[in-house]
Amino acid sequence: EIVLTQSPGTLSLSPGERATLSCRASQSVDYSFLAWYQQKPGQAPRLLIYAASSRATGIPDRFSGSGSGTDFTLTIRRLEPEDFAVYYCQQYGSFPLTFGGGTKVEIK
Amino acid sequence: EVQLVQSGAEVQKPGESLRISCKTSGYSFTSFWIAWVRQMPGKGLEWMGIIYPDDSDTRYSPSFQGQVTFSVDKSISTAYLQWSSLKASDTAIYYCARIRRGGIAVAELAFWGQGTRVTVSA
């Protein structure tokens, strides 16, 4: 099973700042099959990025993903008030599919 | 519009059985795998497994194998998650989610239900 480790656990930033979230895999993720999700309190997760760097439908271009192999990054170029949430990475390159533990982006 | 609407919150006692539902609409139910995801109180997301509604082909995460059962009813485009004997540790929110691309088991989850809260307490 691939273990995904997200860092930092919590990121304290102000609106307008840049957020950089990391997701490290215990072994290489096949085909860069890595997704990022955003979850706000009381809501279901929402797909942001798939295949490491492709934005899902309707996702603003301030969200971008990069990486391959074992190291992946989600970047939020300029934080908007609605971006403060928890972010999860997920690998779907091999069974069982696994999620990272999450990074909370909070208002500083 | 693709929609997944889950059944309401449940409060059950340990040892009881339970089935929760995920009613889908807006797409061809039999063409897309559906996943189930657990979120325990205050914790992260856990992938439980997937089911293909066309033939009920099912893949369980080892952590959930033998603990839960996935099923579907194609006539009403609905997926189910069931337990035969609940434990307190099953207390969580359970989400159903649809794979983004048709016919592919391992892919990102593009459409999510609103979640069903299950509480197991004596």
Interface residues (C-beta under 8 A of the other chain):
Chain A: E1 F33 A35 Y37 Q39 A44 P45 R46 L47 Y50 A51 A56 T57 Y88 Q90 Y92 G93 S94 F95 P96 L97 T98 F99 G100 G101 G102
Chain B: A35 V37 G44 L45 E46 W47 G49 R59 S61 P62 S63 Y95 A97 R100 V106 A107 E108 L109 A110 W112 G113 Q114 G115
